[in-house]
Amino acid sequence: MSGTDLHTASEYEALVQFLYLVPVGLVQTTLDGEVVLLNAMSARLLLPVSPDGNLDNLFAALAEVAPSLRALAQAFTPATGVICESLRIPLQTGPGLSAQPQVLSFSLFKLDPTRLMAVLNDATLDVQREQQGLARRLNAAARVDNLTRMPNRSVALEHLQRVLARNAGEAVPEFAVLFMNCDRLKQINDTVGHAAGDGVLALLADRLRATLRSRSRFDQGNGSELVAARIGGDEFVVLVDDLAQADDVHAVAQRLLDVLAKPYGIGPHQLHCSVSMGIVLRAQASGDADAVLQSASIAMVEAKRAGGARYVVFEPAMQVRAARRAVIEAELRRALDQAQLFVVYQPVVGLLGAEPTEGAVDRTSGVEALVRWHHPARGVVLPYEFIGVAEECGLIGALGDFVLAAACRQFVQWQAALGPQAPRLLAVNVSRAQLHQPGWVVYVQELLHSTGMDAAQLQLEVTESLAAQDENVQARLHELKALGLTLALDDFGTGYSSLASLHLLPVDTVKIDRSFVCQADTSQHHRVLIEATVRVAHSLGMATVAEGIETPAQAAVVRELQCDKGQGYIFSRPRTADGLVQWLRTPVDD
């Protein structure tokens, strides 16, 4: 052997030794996957798929974990090139192997028309690092609200919990939790669309951030973090943990109310969406972060019940009231399921020329249907104890539908049994929830048909503020009138409309609120208001009803002022269906 041959052989042996020792798995195969050459690293990496050491064919060894390799190699027609690169292959674990699945990084090359080369690396640590990075990113994303880019509820709770855990010594700054809920987002979604509602929420979040940054920069300058977060659909919370004294929260709250109440420009619309705010101060904060946030929410509900667009500071008595409302809600749901609700009827009489105490009224003019609750333990519960709760918890629609259906059935029975002595008109109150309920007009139409109720004898009543403020409600009212029934404006004088705008409302009857009627005989001011209402209503072809008449003097005044009908205890209290029949058949008031 020549020196050149010895030199070449030595280089070949060095190359082979290098290939066997390199920390990368190398496998040379035929086009069918038959193994021609493999180094020690490849044998170690492939051990999980071939514990018996059978590595005669690479494709067969990897068939269970990478069944497509053989087809990929067969489909590759060029003489040389990359068939696949950095393919991740999870290997199956077996007895005695690590519980953490091993992952191979597998690349396959075509060396020439007859040979393949596979390159294998252990990618397990890389995959673990990638998974950990992804988990961190997902966790960070899960802590941010997508729409507003604000921290979410979990972040707010964590920060609040840290504040609560601080030393309660005198040197610690005061803090306050401000819980906000949008007053009109549902109406915006219903009338303009959810995209507009989302736009309002995004702008509201921008205003919150800008206002808090401004306060931090100019008012405090102490580097304290002010956390604002979106914790629900239209609910936001602000944690101010750097107050010099508790009373400073009033300026912060009012500033936020003012900023957030400004119109929101969304496309061609200028939308108004104020917020109701509940505040918990350090002195009232008890329990963990969840409990404090709940207290702030309770105060927010009090602000909303007071009319919205305001803030209320939490007091422990609110917790008691909230617990009471929760009990009423649970019992009311049970009452609807167990038929504990029933309907009573208060006569609405026609006012004639003689004194009402002499019985000279038209008793068959009509009745108003009113709901009552026969509680199994408390007896009869009046509406003022549960109607507000029903509105807050979303039961008012179901409750109103029950009253409407029951009253229509009863009215038809009276028509059949009493003939000319039966009431000629049935009045039923309608809530905002019913008017916003999809398909509710069709429901009313089907109810009239199924009960045999004459549409002309049904009068649906809406409050003045509801009819005057909401364009969507007015559209529903026009649809209802198209069914042939009549509409009444209830509690006139307490809402937002005026005599000048009365002609804009699609109503047939105006019901003058009891707050005016109760002073009709003692206050010239109230007498003038009643007279003006009657005159304007009559000029528009509308009838009038005086509510809450309790004395002969009040009845005499509204009669003198030409009010068409009257309703109140002087004529009759609300009665059961049988009790109303007895009243109709009795010529003298009970």
Rosetta blueprint (number, residue, H / E / L):
1 M L
2 S L
3 G H
4 T H
5 D H
6 L H
7 H H
8 T H
9 A H
10 S H
11 E H
12 Y H
13 E H
14 A H
15 L H
16 V H
17 Q H
18 F H
19 L H
20 Y H
21 L H
22 V L
23 P L
24 V L
25 G E
26 L E
27 V E
28 Q E
29 T E
30 T E
31 L L
32 D L
33 G L
34 E E
35 V E
36 V E
37 L E
38 L E
39 N L
40 A H
41 M H
42 S H
43 A H
44 R H
45 L H
46 L L
47 L H
48 P H
49 V H
50 S L
51 P L
52 D L
53 G L
54 N L
55 L L
56 D L
57 N E
58 L H
59 F H
60 A H
61 A H
62 L L
63 A L
64 E L
65 V L
66 A L
67 P L
68 S L
69 L H
70 R H
71 A H
72 L H
73 A H
74 Q H
75 A H
76 F L
77 T L
78 P L
79 A L
80 T L
81 G E
82 V E
83 I E
84 C E
85 E E
86 S E
87 L E
88 R E
89 I E
90 P E
91 L L
92 Q L
93 T L
94 G L
95 P L
96 G L
97 L L
98 S L
99 A L
100 Q L
101 P L
102 Q L
103 V E
104 L E
105 S E
106 F E
107 S E
108 L E
109 F E
110 K E
111 L E
112 D E
113 P L
114 T L
115 R E
116 L E
117 M E
118 A E
119 V E
120 L E
121 N E
122 D E
123 A L
124 T H
125 L H
126 D H
127 V H
128 Q H
129 R H
130 E H
131 Q H
132 Q H
133 G H
134 L H
135 A H
136 R H
137 R H
138 L H
139 N H
140 A H
141 A H
142 A H
143 R L
144 V E
145 D L
146 N L
147 L L
148 T L
149 R L
150 M L
151 P E
152 N L
153 R H
154 S H
155 V H
156 A H
157 L H
158 E H
159 H H
160 L H
161 Q H
162 R H
163 V H
164 L H
165 A H
166 R L
167 N L
168 A L
169 G L
170 E L
171 A L
172 V L
173 P L
174 E E
175 F E
176 A E
177 V E
178 L E
179 F E
180 M E
181 N E
182 C E
183 D L
184 R L
185 L H
186 K H
187 Q H
188 I H
189 N H
190 D H
191 T H
192 V L
193 G L
194 H H
195 A H
196 A H
197 G H
198 D H
199 G H
200 V H
201 L H
202 A H
203 L H
204 L H
205 A H
206 D H
207 R H
208 L H
209 R H
210 A H
211 T H
212 L H
213 R H
214 S H
215 R H
216 S H
217 R H
218 F H
219 D H
220 Q H
221 G L
222 N L
223 G L
224 S L
225 E L
226 L L
227 V E
228 A E
229 A E
230 R E
231 I L
232 G L
233 G L
234 D L
235 E E
236 F E
237 V E
238 V E
239 L E
240 V E
241 D E
242 D E
243 L E
244 A L
245 Q L
246 A H
247 D H
248 D H
249 V H
250 H H
251 A H
252 V H
253 A H
254 Q H
255 R H
256 L H
257 L H
258 D H
259 V H
260 L H
261 A L
262 K L
263 P L
264 Y E
265 G E
266 I E
267 G L
268 P L
269 H E
270 Q E
271 L E
272 H L
273 C L
274 S L
275 V E
276 S E
277 M E
278 G E
279 I E
280 V E
281 L E
282 R H
283 A H
284 Q H
285 A L
286 S L
287 G L
288 D L
289 A H
290 D H
291 A H
292 V H
293 L H
294 Q H
295 S H
296 A H
297 S H
298 I H
299 A H
300 M H
301 V H
302 E H
303 A H
304 K H
305 R H
306 A L
307 G L
308 G L
309 A L
310 R L
311 Y E
312 V E
313 V E
314 F L
315 E L
316 P H
317 A H
318 M H
319 Q H
320 V H
321 R H
322 A H
323 A H
324 R H
325 R H
326 A H
327 V H
328 I H
329 E H
330 A H
331 E H
332 L H
333 R H
334 R H
335 A H
336 L H
337 D H
338 Q L
339 A L
340 Q L
341 L E
342 F E
343 V E
344 V E
345 Y E
346 Q E
347 P E
348 V E
349 V E
350 G E
351 L E
352 L L
353 G L
354 A L
355 E L
356 P H
357 T H
358 E H
359 G L
360 A L
361 V E
362 D E
363 R E
364 T E
365 S E
366 G E
367 V E
368 E E
369 A E
370 L E
371 V E
372 R E
373 W E
374 H E
375 H E
376 P L
377 A L
378 R L
379 G E
380 V E
381 V E
382 L L
383 P H
384 Y H
385 E H
386 F L
387 I H
388 G H
389 V H
390 A H
391 E H
392 E H
393 C H
394 G L
395 L L
396 I H
397 G H
398 A H
399 L H
400 G H
401 D H
402 F H
403 V H
404 L H
405 A H
406 A H
407 A H
408 C H
409 R H
410 Q H
411 F H
412 V H
413 Q H
414 W H
415 Q H
416 A H
417 A H
418 L H
419 G H
420 P H
421 Q H
422 A L
423 P L
424 R L
425 L L
426 L E
427 A E
428 V E
429 N E
430 V L
431 S L
432 R H
433 A H
434 Q H
435 L H
436 H H
437 Q L
438 P L
439 G L
440 W H
441 V H
442 V H
443 Y H
444 V H
445 Q H
446 E H
447 L H
448 L H
449 H H
450 S H
451 T H
452 G L
453 M L
454 D L
455 A H
456 A H
457 Q H
458 L E
459 Q E
460 L E
461 E E
462 V E
463 T E
464 E H
465 S H
466 L H
467 A H
468 A H
469 Q H
470 D L
471 E H
472 N H
473 V H
474 Q H
475 A H
476 R H
477 L H
478 H H
479 E H
480 L H
481 K H
482 A L
483 L L
484 G L
485 L L
486 T E
487 L E
488 A E
489 L E
490 D E
491 D E
492 F E
493 G L
494 T L
495 G L
496 Y L
497 S L
498 S L
499 L H
500 A H
501 S H
502 L H
503 H H
504 L H
505 L L
506 P L
507 V L
508 D L
509 T E
510 V E
511 K E
512 I E
513 D L
514 R H
515 S H
516 F H
517 V H
518 C L
519 Q L
520 A L
521 D L
522 T L
523 S L
524 Q H
525 H H
526 H H
527 R H
528 V H
529 L H
530 I H
531 E H
532 A H
533 T H
534 V H
535 R H
536 V H
537 A H
538 H H
539 S H
540 L L
541 G L
542 M L
543 A E
544 T E
545 V E
546 A E
547 E L
548 G L
549 I L
550 E L
551 T L
552 P H
553 A H
554 Q H
555 A H
556 A H
557 V H
558 V H
559 R H
560 E H
561 L L
562 Q L
563 C L
564 D L
565 K E
566 G E
567 Q L
568 G L
569 Y L
570 I L
571 F L
572 S L
573 R L
574 P L
575 R E
576 T L
577 A H
578 D H
579 G H
580 L H
581 V H
582 Q H
583 W H
584 L H
585 R H
586 T L
587 P L
588 V L
589 D L
590 D L
